[in-house]
Amino acid sequence: MLKNTTKKWSFLVIGTLIAAIAAVMIGCTGISYQRPPSTMEVLQIRRREIDAKNRQIVDDLRQGGYVIFLRHAKTDWSQMDIEPFDFTSCSGQRNLSEEGRSQAERIGEAYRALDIPVAEVISSPFCRCKDTAELAFGSYELEEDLQHVPYRENREGRRKMQYLYDSLDEMLARVPPSGQNTVLVGHSPNLISRVDIRHLPEGNTVVFKPDGMGSSELIGMIFPKDLFRLY
């Protein structure tokens, strides 16, 4: 008797399940299937969002009043910086690669094509920064306090690191001449207290707005590949 009852319940459950599935299928006949966006489509949407944000930054830069921190262009990573630094000789430094020299020229071309007014270009004394400044803008002034933050972790090294961080903060807070921008050509480690430098490629544009009261606000950054797409 128990076996017969169990079978009846099994048939009843199966029948109910089949009926439920059929009802769902009938109810779904009026729903059209929408294909999810492809990876390429998602990338294109993201690129348009990035371009819109960067165009707004460029529009702001055209009005002047900003300090642009430009990380030097691409370098030859088979070379090493030798400490203590000798700024009179490029042989003991990591220098621009051929790709980096072309990138620096194109960065300058982009700034001119986008009508970004630049009143002053100030460079770190390292050769890779001086070369970037010259190739991009033609002329520059040297500022030793834009030099690469040293790697030493002793007391003197930490003191020098903090001094360079503070000096950069002061430079970023200086208000440029009316309708103009200032460009600082330097090194990513100097920005470590202000920016996540893991996302700061060589040739990157980082924009700050001085507030006229001794401080500055990070406005945004434009990757080189995104900058070149704007003109």
N, C-alpha and C positions, 0 to 999 in steps of 0.2 A: 504493500500500500504506500509506504514511504517513498519507494523508488518511483512509482507512478506520479505521486504528488510533486516530487523534485523535477521530473521531466516536464510536467505541465508548467511549473514555474519557469523553467529554463526556456521553454518555447514562448511563454508569455513575455519574458524579459527581452528575448531576441526579437520578437515581433514588435514590441514597443519601440526598441532601438531602431529597427528598420523604418518604422513609421516616422519616427522623429527625424531621421536622416532625410527621408523623402520630403518631409515638410520643409526642412531647411533648404534643400535644393530647389524646391518649387518657389520658396520665398526669395531666393537669391537670383532668380532668372532675370529680374529687372535691374540688377546691379552690374554696371560695366566695369571691367577690369582696367586698372590704371597701372601702367608699367612704372616701376620706381626709376628715378633718374640714374643714368649710368655714371660711372666714375668720372668720365670726361665732362659730362654735364655738371656734375657737382663742382669739379675744378673750375669750370668756366664761370659758374655762379660766384664762387669764392673769389676768383680773379676780378670780376666786375665789382664786387664789394670792396676789395683792396684798392682798386683803381679809383673808385669814388672817394674813398677816405684820403688817398694820397693827393688827389686833385684838390681837395679842400685844403690840405696842408700847403700845397703849392700856391693856391689862391691867397692864403694868409701870408706866405713868404713874399709874394709880389707887393704887399703893402709895406713890407719892412718891419723892423723892430724885433727881429729874432736873432738868436745866436745858434749857428749850425755847427755841431760837432761832426766832422767828417773823419771817419777812420781811414787811415792810409789805404791805398789800393792793394791789389793782390801781390803777395810776395813769394819769394823762392824759399820754401820751408826746408830745403836742404842746407841752407845757411843758418848760422847761429849768431846771436848777439853775444859778444864777449865783454864781461865785466872786469874791471871798471870800464864804463863806456868811454870811447874816444870819438867825439863828434867831429874831429878833423879828418877822420879816415873812414870810408865806407867799407873797407875790407873786413873789418871786425863786426859787421852788422848784417842783419837779415835785410835784403834789399828787394826792390820791386822786381817781379818777373817780367818777361816780355808781355805776357797777358795783362799784368798789372799796369804796365806803362800805357797800353792801349786803353785799359779801363779808366785810368786817370784822365786821359784825353777825352774820353767819351763823357765822363762825369762833367767836365767843364763845358763840353758841347751841350749837354742836357740843361745845365743851369742857364746857359745863354739862350737856348731855344725856348725855355720855359719862362724867360724874362724874370729870373730871380735876381734882384739887385744885390750886389755884394760890394760893400765899401772897403772892407779890410779882410785880408787873409793872414792868419797867424799860424805858424807851423812849429811843431816840435823840432828840435835840432837833429833828430835822426834822419838819415839819408832817405829812407823810404817815405817819410812824411814831407821832407823838402821837395823830393822829386814829384810826389803827388801834387803838392801845391803848385809847383812850377808848370807841370804838364796840364793841369786843369785850369789854372787861373793866370799863369804867366808871371806873377810877382807875389811876394809874400814877405812878412816880417818874422823873425825868429823869436821864440819865447822858450827859454830853457825850462821853465816850469811846466811845459807841456811834454817833457820827456817821459819816456816809459817808466812806469812805477817799478822800482827795483824788486828783485825776488828775495832779497835777504830777509830772514826772519829774526835777526838779532835786534837789540834795542835801537841801534842807529838806523837799521833798515826800516823798522816800524815807524820811527820818527819821520824818516824821509817819505815813506808812503803816505802818512797822514798829512804831511806838509803839501804834497802834490795833490792829494784829494781836495784839500782846502783851497789851494791855489786855483784849481779848475773850477770849483764852485764860485769863486770870485769872478773868474773870467766869464762864466756862463751868466752871471748876474749883471754884467755891464751892458747898459742900454746902447745899442748902436745909433749912429746918426739917423736923423729923421728920414724915413722912407728907404732905409738901407738895412742890410743884414751883415753880421760878422761871421766869418768862417774860421773855425779852429780845426787844424789838421793834426790829429793825434793818434793815440793808442787806446784800444778797448779797455785794458786794465784800469786806466785812469777813471773810467766811468763806473767802476764796479759798485760804488755806493749809490748810484743813481739808476742804473740800467742792468737788466739781466744780460750779461755779456755773452752768455751761451748763444744768444740769438742776435749777435752783432757781427755779421760777416765783414770781411775787408771791403772797403769802398762804401760802407753804409753811411747814410745821412741820418743824424739824430738831431731833432729840432727842440730848442728850449726858448721859452718866452721870459725875458727878464721882467720883474715886476716893478723896477725902479726903486725898490726899498732894500736892495741887497740880497735878493733871492731870485730864483727862477723856477719855472714850471716845465716839466717834460711834456711836450705837445704830441710827439709821435716820432716815428722813424720810417724811412723809406729804403727798402733794399735796392741795391744797384739794378737788378733785373727788372724791378718794378718801376724804378726811375726812368729807365730807358724806354719803357713801354708808354710813357706819358707824352711823348713828343714824336 
